[in-house]
């Protein structure tokens, strides 16, 4: 598969919407021929994370050098000196294996990919049942402080407003239904 033939499947949503669970499920469907795009980040590695599996961990200085070298498909400075991005070499790696690229990425990054590869990309926004349900899910995880959850919910409001810019809004009221709908959406797009 050449770089022109490879397709890009973007899943974006506010934190707690279920996009990561849906992406992981899609990766278990061999008929879709998907591989996960590993993002690069300048943040510190957390316990249990593996470089090259969870993220490509790059220092803020090296990240900025790669930006200057035009090495990213998309990138964003989420907080001061805290960068995230998709390396062009990551797309090339996956396409060279004859697979399509699937992303679990924030809303801005997802739309940037769609804008750069409009015909090759299916951009799916995973919509949670409500902001209240999003807050419940984030608290249930017990991975972040109340302050962090409040920041994520504030960001979620901005992200939800951008949902209409995506090709499809996938409602995640019931996870099993959303997973099955995601398989159908992706399968239809790949067979176009």
C-alpha positions in Angstrom: 0.0 0.0 0.0 1.4 3.4 -1.0 1.0 6.5 1.1 -1.7 7.6 -1.4 -3.7 4.4 -0.7 -3.5 4.3 3.1 -6.4 5.7 4.9 -6.6 7.6 8.2 -9.2 7.0 10.9 -9.4 9.7 13.5 -11.3 9.3 16.8 -11.6 12.4 18.9 -13.6 13.3 21.9 -13.5 14.9 25.3 -11.7 12.8 28.0 -14.0 10.1 29.4 -16.2 9.8 26.2 -15.0 6.2 25.6 -12.9 6.9 22.5 -9.9 4.9 23.7 -12.0 1.9 24.5 -13.6 2.1 21.0 -10.2 2.4 19.3 -8.8 -0.5 21.3 -11.8 -2.6 20.2 -11.3 -1.6 16.5 -7.7 -2.7 16.7 -8.9 -6.2 17.6 -10.8 -6.5 14.3 -8.3 -8.1 11.9 -10.6 -7.5 8.8 -10.0 -3.7 9.2 -6.2 -3.9 8.9 -5.6 -1.0 11.3 -2.5 0.0 13.3 -2.4 2.6 16.1 -0.6 5.9 15.5 1.7 6.4 18.5 1.9 10.1 19.4 5.0 12.0 20.3 5.0 14.0 23.5 7.4 16.2 25.5 5.8 15.4 28.8 7.5 13.1 31.3 7.0 9.4 31.1 4.5 8.1 33.7 4.9 4.9 35.7 4.3 1.9 33.5 4.5 3.8 30.2 6.9 2.5 27.6 8.7 4.7 25.0 7.6 3.6 21.5 4.5 1.9 22.7 2.5 4.4 24.7 4.2 7.5 23.3 7.4 8.6 21.7 8.9 10.6 24.6 10.9 13.6 23.3 12.4 16.5 25.2 10.8 19.9 24.7 14.0 21.0 22.9 14.0 18.1 20.5 10.3 18.4 20.0 10.8 22.0 18.9 13.7 21.0 16.6 11.3 18.4 14.9 8.7 21.2 14.5 11.3 23.3 12.7 12.3 20.3 10.5 8.6 19.9 9.5 8.6 16.3 11.0 5.0 16.4 12.2 1.7 15.9 10.5 0.2 17.9 13.3 1.3 19.1 16.7 0.1 21.2 19.6 1.5 22.9 22.7 -1.2 21.8 25.1 0.4 23.5 28.1 3.7 25.5 28.4 6.5 23.2 27.0 4.0 20.3 27.0 3.8 19.3 23.3 1.9 16.4 21.6 2.1 15.5 17.9 2.0 12.9 15.2 5.3 12.2 13.4 5.2 11.8 9.6 7.4 8.7 10.0 4.6 7.1 12.1 2.2 7.3 9.1 4.9 6.0 6.8 5.6 3.1 9.1 2.0 2.0 9.3 1.3 2.4 5.6 4.5 0.5 4.7 3.0 -2.5 6.6 -0.1 -2.3 4.4 -2.3 -1.1 7.1 -4.5 1.9 7.7 -3.8 4.4 10.5 -6.1 4.8 13.5 -5.8 7.8 15.9 -7.0 8.4 19.4 -6.3 12.1 19.4 -7.6 15.4 20.8 -10.1 17.4 18.8 -7.7 20.0 17.5 -5.2 17.4 16.3 -8.0 15.3 14.7 -9.3 18.2 12.7 -5.7 19.2 11.7 -5.3 15.7 10.2 -8.6 15.9 8.4 -7.6 19.2 6.9 -4.3 17.9 5.7 -5.7 14.6 4.3 -9.3 15.4 3.5 -10.0 12.6 1.1 -8.1 9.9 3.0 -9.5 10.7 6.5 -12.6 9.6 8.3 -12.9 11.9 11.3 -15.3 10.5 14.0 -16.3 12.5 17.1 -17.3 10.3 20.1 -20.2 12.1 21.9 -20.8 11.3 25.5 -24.4 11.1 26.8 -23.9 14.4 28.7 -21.4 16.5 30.5 -22.7 15.2 33.8 -22.0 11.6 32.6 -18.6 12.7 31.5 -17.9 14.1 35.0 -19.1 10.8 36.6 -16.8 8.7 34.3 -13.8 10.9 35.0 -14.4 10.7 38.8 -14.9 6.9 38.6 -11.5 6.5 37.0 -9.9 7.9 40.2 -6.8 8.9 38.3 -6.9 12.7 38.6 -7.6 15.4 41.2 -10.8 17.4 41.3 -8.9 20.4 39.9 -7.7 18.3 36.8 -11.2 17.0 36.3 -12.6 20.5 36.4 -9.9 21.5 33.7 -10.9 18.5 31.6 -14.6 19.4 31.8 -13.9 23.0 30.8 -12.0 21.7 27.8 -14.8 19.3 27.0 -17.3 22.1 26.6 -15.0 23.7 23.9 -14.5 20.3 22.3 -18.2 19.4 22.2 -18.8 22.7 20.4 -16.5 21.5 17.5 -18.3 18.1 17.0 -20.2 19.3 13.9 -16.8 19.8 12.1 -16.3 16.0 12.1 -17.5 13.6 9.4 -19.5 11.6 11.9 -20.7 12.1 15.4 -20.8 8.7 17.1 -23.2 8.7 20.1 -21.8 6.7 23.0 -24.8 6.1 25.2 -24.2 2.4 25.2 -20.6 1.2 24.7 -21.4 -2.1 23.0 -23.7 -0.3 20.5 -21.0 2.4 19.9 -18.3 -0.2 19.3 -20.5 -2.1 16.7 -21.4 1.2 15.0 -17.7 2.2 14.9 -16.8 -1.1 13.2 -19.5 -0.5 10.5 -18.5 3.2 10.0 -14.8 2.3 9.6 -15.5 -0.8 7.4 -17.7 1.3 5.1 -15.1 4.0 4.7 -12.2 1.6 4.0 -14.3 -0.2 1.3 -15.1 3.0 -0.6 
